Amino acid sequence: MPNLTVLLAPSDQKQPGGNPFAPDMFDYRTSGTFNYFDALNPERRALIDTLQTVIHEHDEEQLADLFGLEGPALDEAVRVNTEIYDAPLMSALDRYSPGIMYAAMDFANLPTGAQRRLLENGIIISGLFGLLRPDDLIPNYQLGINDDVPDVGAPADYWRDTISPILNDYIAGRFVWDLLPDAHRDAWNDTHTYEARAVVHFEEDMGDGYEPVPKEELDIQRGQFVNYVMQETAEDFEELEEWEDHPDGFSYAKRALTHDEVTNTWHVYMRR
């Protein structure tokens, strides 16, 4: 088994639909079946129940503030969150497939071995579900990691104490590629159990220095990075030196590498 883990955020964009006959992630008889972190089900249920109560008791303006949506998009968020327990399921990877990062992963065209590595070694920090593997079956939903849910607060705060011990145990002794946005990383109390962690940055040469790429470009690069790491079974950032055919011309900036000895965290820079 590869000694690596890739930490990912979910996508705000979701693929609708799913398989109505898939195992119910909340049914104790099917716990662990495409639901790797089924121990989180009680906390998931509590959050979903609270969210559905909020939807029932709050007006459109308040819900627009909660989800940061309006019009048809808000109506859809209300509908899918109301129907969560009865909704058809699909894998998290397929559910998030409309998102820029997940599309850039190009999972369908990865070799079979690389697909398996991603499914088994990817971890998604989700506002509604806490932790997911890419092959876990989930319903459609709408909830961001920093949405302010009445009586709960931000999901990042709700999940932190629950998921952190589980995640720290899972990644113990592993090489971790950290592709999380700050908001999702904030949901994790990192106790540095890993062999090493690499936080990956993408920067553009502006002539007078390097600047981070904008978010949409960043999501593309993160997705392409996952594609490469899984194809190459990259368990160390030095393997990035071999990435000579990056589709958008980025390359590993070895001289920019920095290391925090206390946390054993490396900051890795891909530059163009």
N, C-alpha and C positions, 0 to 999 in steps of 0.2 A: 504494500500500500504506500503511495507517495507520502512523503513527510512534509506536506504543505497544506495550507488552508488559505482560501481567498475570502476576504470579508467584503460584502456587497450591500448596497442599499436597494430597496425595491424601486419600482417605477410608479410614478403618479398615474401614468397611462396604463389602462388594464384592457386585456382582451375579454370581451363578454362571453357568456355561455359556459359550456362545459359538459361534463358527463353526469347526467342525473343518477346513474347507477354506480358511480364511484363510491368507495368506502367512505362513510361519514366520519370526518375527522373528530367529531365529538362523541362518537359511539364507543363506549368502553370495550365492546367486543372486537373492534377493529383498531384499537390503539396500537401505534407503532407501524401500522400499514400505511405507507406513504405519509407518515406523520411522525417524523423522527423525534421531535421534541414534544411528544404527547403529554409529558409531565406538566407542561405549561397550560393544559386545557382549562383547569379551574380559573386561572387568571385571565385567560382569553375569554371565557364565558362571562366573567364578571365585567370585563371591559365592554364586551358586546352588549350585555344587558343594560349597562349604564348608557351606552351610546344610543341604544334604541329608545330608552326612556327619555333621554334628552331630545331626540327627534320628535317624540310624541308630545312633549310638553313645551317646546319652544317654537316661536313663530319663524317665518321665513327670513326676516332680517337677522335674527339671532343665529340661525343656521348658516346663513351666508357668511357671517363673521367666523363661525366655527370652521367651516370647510374652505373658506377663501374662494367660494364659487358663487355664481349667480345664474339665473335663467335656466335653460335646459340642463346645463351641467350640474347645477344644484339639485334639480329635480331627480336626476339620475343618481347622484350621490345618496339622496334620501331613500330612493327606491332600493338600491342594492344593499344599503346598510340595514334596511328594514327586513330584507328577505334573506339575510345571511344564513340562518339555520336551515332553510329549505332550498338553498341555491345549488345548482349543479357545480361540480368541482373540476378543476384542471390543475396541472402542475404549476407551481409558482413560476417556473421558467417560462411556460407558455402564457400564463396570466400576465406576466410583465413584458411579454414579447413586443408590444407596440412601443415600449420605451426606447429611447435613443441608445442607451448603453447596451441593453439586451439585444437590440437589433444588430449592433456592431459586433457583438460576440459571434454572430453567425453560427449558432449552435448546430443548425441542421447540416452544415457543410464541414463540421469538424470530423476528424477520424473517430471511429467508434471508441477507441481507447481514451481519446481526449474528452469525448462526451461523458464517458463514465467517470473520468477524473473530476470533471466539473460538477456532476451530480453528487458525487460522494464527498467532495472536498470544498464545495462552496457553502458559505453561511451567509444568510440574508438577515439583517436586523430590520424587523417590520414593526410599524407603529401599532398594528392591530394584533399581530400574532407573536410578537416577541422575537423568536428565532425561527428560521425556516431553513431547510435544505432546498436546493432548486427543484428536486423531484417531489417535494411534499405537495399534497393536493389541497387547494384552498378555493374558497368561493370568491366571487367578485366582491369588492368592498371599496370604501373610500375613507381613509384616515391617514393624515400625515404625522410624522414623528413629533412635530412641534405644535400640532393643532391643540387648542386650549379647550379640553372637554370639561364642562361643568361637573363639579364634585370629584374630578379625577386630576385635572391639570394636563400637562403635556404627556403624551405616551412615553417620551424619553425618560421622564421622571417616574412614571408609573412602573416601567419595566426594569429600571436600572438594578435595584437590589435583587430582583428575581432572576434575571438572565445572566448577570455578571458571573456568579459562581459556576453556572452551567457552561458558559462560553470559555471561561478561564480553564476549566477542567478539560474541555474538548480540545483546546489548542495547546495544551501542555506538551512541551518538547517539540513542537512543530515550527516550521518556518512559515510565517504569516505574511501574506501580501495584503496590506491594508489599503483598500480602495474606497473607504467610507467617506462621505461628506462629514463635516464637523458635527452637524446636528445628530447624525446617527452614531458617531463615535461617542458623543456625549451620553448615550444610553448605556454605556459600558464602563464599569469600574475595572480598569485594566490592572491586574496584579502581576503582570510580566512573567507569566508561567511558560511562555513560548521559548523556543530555542533562539529565535530572533524575529523581529517584526520590521517589515519594510513599508514605510509610507511613501506612496508613489506620487510624484508631482510631474505635471506637464507644463513646459514653459516655451515661450516664443521669443526669438531674438528681435528686440525692438530697435537695434542699432546702438543704443546707449545703455543697454542692459537687458536682462531677461524678465519677462512678465508672465504670470500664469495665464493660460489660455482661457477664453470665456467658457461659461458652463456648458453650452451645447457642444462645443468642441471637446471639452473635458469628458463629457459622457461618451462621445465617440471613441476617444483615446482609451478610456478605461475599458470599454468593451473590447477593443482590438487588443489591448494588453492581456485581458483574460484569455482571449483566443490563443495568443502566443504562449502564455504561461502553461496552459493546459496541453497544447500540442507538444511543447518541449519538456513537460514535467519539470519546470524550473523551480528548484528548491534553494536557489541562492541568486542574489541580484547580479552576480558576476556573469550568470548565463545570459544576461541582457546584451553583453558585448557581442554575442553571435547574431543579434537581430539586425541584420544588415539590409533587409528588404522591407522595412516598415512601410506600410501603404501610404502614409502621409509624411514621410521623410523625417520622423523623429529618431533620435539615437540616444543611447545611454551616455550621460555626461559623468564619467567616472570621477573627474576631478571635483565635481560639485557635491559628491557624496559626503554626508555628515553622519555622525554616530553619537548617541547618548548612551554612555556606559552604564548609567544607573538603571535605565529601563531596557537596555539592549535593543533600542529602536534606531533603525537606519532611515535616513531621508534620501530617497533615490530620485534623481532628476532625469526625465526624458526631455530632450531639448531639440528645437528645430530652428 
